[in-house]
Amino acid sequence: MDKIPTKGEYLEVLLRSTKTIFSTKDAALLWNENDNKIVTDRLKKYVNAGKLVRPYRGLYAKDKNYDQFELATRVYTPSYISFETVLTREGVNFQYYGNIFVASYVNREINVGDQKITFVRTKDYVLSNTTGIEHKDGYAIATRERAFLDRVYVSKDYHFDNLRSLDWNKVMEILPIYNNKRLEKKVKEYQKTI
């Protein structure tokens, strides 16, 4: 069993954590504290003293240099980075998007500081399937093939700049998780264009 922190160690425990973003629940677990009010009050005290920052309601960071992707996937969970964020980074799309696109259970757009985060609603059975999703430090992110399928799944028609960079065997491996005939037909149309 982990040692329960003493009065001066609470902040230290958070700062030693590998996470850059943590919730009140994370802090409660790290501090072995069951009283939510004590955890919330302690976190507020650290924010007011400038020892922590609160980038979004219920989420805290060690400083302003927190991982944007980690924050984006912690606002609504479960979620993972996908769509244009991955497609642009992986060379499937060439147009730059400043937004972070996240697969989630809600459709919503929020601003956190200067960063816009776009949450795109995905069916629960798709969201909970981890095929084609990689786990990085503190967040989950789609592979280019999963991001491609996510975008085709939620969009009727979409223009991709470079479908040659996709591994079509991986696309076909991931495709069944969507259980969607329209998507299967559309993917075959995209594949024929290359």
C-alpha positions in Angstrom: 0.0 0.0 0.0 1.3 3.5 -0.9 2.3 5.8 1.9 -0.3 8.5 2.7 1.3 11.9 2.1 1.8 14.2 5.0 0.8 17.9 5.0 3.8 19.2 3.1 3.9 16.4 0.6 0.6 16.7 -1.2 1.8 19.1 -3.9 5.1 17.2 -4.2 3.1 14.0 -5.0 1.4 15.7 -7.9 4.5 17.3 -9.2 6.3 13.9 -9.3 3.5 12.4 -11.3 4.2 11.6 -14.9 0.8 13.2 -15.9 0.8 16.8 -17.0 -3.0 17.0 -16.4 -5.0 15.5 -13.5 -8.5 15.6 -12.2 -9.7 15.8 -8.6 -10.2 12.0 -8.8 -6.6 11.6 -9.8 -5.4 13.7 -6.9 -7.7 11.9 -4.5 -6.1 8.6 -5.6 -2.6 9.9 -5.4 -3.3 11.4 -1.9 -5.3 8.4 -0.7 -8.1 10.8 0.3 -11.8 9.9 0.2 -13.2 13.3 1.0 -13.8 15.1 -2.3 -14.3 18.5 -0.5 -10.8 18.2 1.1 -9.2 17.3 -2.3 -11.0 20.2 -4.1 -10.2 22.7 -1.4 -6.5 21.7 -1.4 -6.3 21.9 -5.2 -8.0 25.4 -5.2 -5.5 26.5 -2.6 -2.6 25.4 -4.8 -4.1 27.2 -7.8 -4.6 30.4 -5.8 -1.0 30.2 -4.6 0.2 29.9 -8.2 1.6 26.4 -7.6 -0.8 24.7 -10.0 -2.9 25.9 -12.9 -6.5 25.1 -13.8 -6.8 25.0 -17.6 -10.4 23.7 -17.5 -13.1 23.0 -15.0 -12.2 20.0 -12.8 -8.7 19.6 -14.5 -5.4 20.8 -13.1 -1.9 21.1 -14.4 1.6 21.4 -12.9 2.2 24.5 -15.0 1.1 26.2 -18.3 3.4 23.7 -20.3 0.9 20.9 -20.0 0.4 18.5 -22.9 -2.5 19.8 -25.1 -3.5 16.3 -26.3 -3.6 15.0 -22.7 -5.9 17.9 -21.7 -8.1 17.4 -24.8 -8.7 13.7 -24.0 -9.3 14.4 -20.3 -12.2 16.9 -20.8 -14.6 14.1 -21.8 -13.6 10.5 -21.3 -13.4 8.1 -22.9 -11.9 9.9 -25.9 -8.9 9.8 -28.2 -7.1 12.2 -30.6 -8.3 11.5 -34.2 -9.7 13.0 -37.4 -7.8 16.0 -39.0 -5.3 16.3 -36.1 -3.9 12.8 -37.0 -4.6 13.0 -40.7 -2.6 16.3 -41.1 0.3 15.1 -38.9 0.5 11.8 -40.9 0.4 13.4 -44.3 -3.0 12.2 -45.4 -4.3 15.8 -45.5 -2.2 18.8 -46.3 -4.4 21.6 -44.9 -3.4 22.7 -41.4 -6.1 22.8 -38.8 -5.4 24.7 -35.5 -8.1 22.7 -33.7 -7.4 19.5 -31.8 -10.0 16.9 -33.1 -11.1 14.4 -30.5 -13.3 11.3 -30.9 -15.8 11.4 -28.0 -19.3 10.6 -26.9 -20.4 14.3 -27.5 -20.4 16.9 -30.3 -18.9 20.0 -28.8 -16.3 22.7 -29.4 -14.5 24.4 -26.5 -11.7 26.9 -26.1 -9.0 26.3 -23.5 -6.8 29.4 -23.6 -5.9 29.9 -27.3 -6.5 26.3 -28.1 -9.8 25.2 -29.8 -10.8 21.6 -29.2 -13.4 20.0 -31.4 -15.2 16.9 -30.0 -16.8 14.7 -32.6 -19.5 12.2 -31.4 -18.7 8.6 -32.2 -20.9 5.6 -31.3 -20.1 4.0 -28.0 -19.1 0.6 -29.5 -16.6 2.4 -31.9 -15.3 4.7 -29.1 -14.6 1.8 -26.8 -12.9 -0.4 -29.4 -9.1 0.2 -29.1 -8.2 -1.4 -32.5 -6.0 1.2 -34.3 -5.5 3.3 -31.2 -2.1 3.9 -29.7 -1.5 4.9 -26.1 1.0 7.6 -25.6 2.1 9.3 -22.3 -1.2 10.4 -20.8 -3.5 10.1 -23.9 -4.7 7.9 -26.7 -4.3 8.7 -30.4 -5.6 7.0 -33.5 -3.3 5.6 -36.1 -3.6 7.3 -39.6 -5.8 4.4 -40.7 -8.2 4.6 -37.8 -8.3 8.5 -38.2 -9.2 8.0 -41.9 -12.0 5.6 -41.0 -13.2 7.8 -38.2 -13.5 10.7 -40.7 -15.2 8.7 -43.4 -17.6 7.2 -40.7 -18.8 10.7 -39.6 -18.7 12.5 -43.0 -20.8 11.8 -46.1 -18.2 13.0 -48.6 -14.7 14.1 -47.7 -11.6 15.0 -49.7 -8.3 13.4 -48.7 -5.1 14.7 -50.2 -2.9 11.6 -50.0 -4.5 8.2 -49.6 -1.3 6.5 -50.7 0.2 7.0 -47.3 -2.4 4.6 -45.8 -1.7 0.9 -45.1 -4.8 -0.5 -46.8 -4.3 -3.9 -45.0 -4.6 -2.0 -41.7 -7.6 -0.1 -43.0 -9.4 -3.4 -43.8 -8.4 -4.9 -40.4 -10.0 -1.9 -38.5 -13.0 -1.5 -40.8 -15.3 -4.2 -39.2 -15.4 -2.4 -35.8 -17.7 0.2 -37.3 -20.3 -2.4 -38.5 -21.4 0.0 -41.2 -22.3 -0.9 -44.8 -22.2 2.7 -46.1 -18.7 3.0 -44.6 -17.5 -0.2 -46.2 -18.8 0.9 -49.6 -17.2 4.3 -49.3 -13.8 2.9 -48.2 -13.8 0.7 -51.3 -14.5 3.8 -53.5 -11.6 5.6 -51.9 -9.3 2.7 -52.4 -10.1 2.5 -56.1 -9.0 6.1 -56.6 -5.4 5.3 -55.9 
